[in-house]
Amino acid sequence: MKINEVYTISEIIEQGLVEKQIKEIPAKVFLNETKVYFFEPVSTQTMRLYSIINKRSFFL
């Protein structure tokens, strides 16, 4: 997945990402085994990937 690209929700799920419910961040957060992906909604069916960080950094 590339930053600043737009993805549908089904494409995100197909990549094996699992949504994490976060209250303090105005974004959609998805996790995989090692990374955290931050998306902003573009429309009701698409989201733009704007950041990827290491999962360990996110939970510190």
C-alpha positions in Angstrom: 0.0 0.0 0.0 1.2 3.5 -0.8 0.8 6.7 1.1 -1.6 9.3 -0.5 -3.3 6.6 -2.5 -7.1 6.0 -2.2 -8.4 2.6 -1.3 -11.9 1.1 -0.9 -12.8 -0.5 2.4 -12.8 -3.9 0.7 -9.3 -3.4 -0.7 -8.1 -2.6 2.8 -9.7 -5.7 4.3 -8.3 -7.8 1.4 -4.8 -6.7 2.5 -5.4 -8.4 5.9 -5.8 -5.2 7.8 -8.1 -5.2 10.9 -9.8 -2.0 12.1 -8.9 -0.7 15.6 -11.5 1.5 17.3 -9.7 4.7 18.5 -11.4 7.6 20.2 -8.6 10.2 20.4 -7.7 10.2 16.7 -10.0 11.6 14.0 -9.0 8.9 11.5 -9.6 5.2 10.8 -6.8 3.0 12.1 -6.1 -0.4 10.7 -3.5 -2.9 12.1 -1.6 -5.9 10.7 1.0 -8.0 12.4 3.7 -5.3 12.4 2.3 -1.9 11.2 -0.4 0.6 11.9 -2.1 2.3 9.0 -3.9 5.6 9.3 -6.7 6.5 6.8 -8.9 9.5 6.3 -12.3 9.2 4.7 -12.6 10.5 1.2 -16.1 9.3 0.6 -18.4 6.7 2.1 -16.6 3.9 0.3 -13.0 5.2 -0.1 -10.2 6.3 2.3 -6.8 7.9 1.7 -3.8 6.3 3.4 -1.8 9.1 5.0 0.6 7.4 7.4 2.1 4.1 8.3 4.0 3.5 11.6 5.5 0.5 13.4 2.9 -1.2 15.6 5.2 -1.1 18.6 5.5 2.7 18.4 1.8 3.1 18.3 1.2 1.3 21.5 4.0 3.0 23.4 
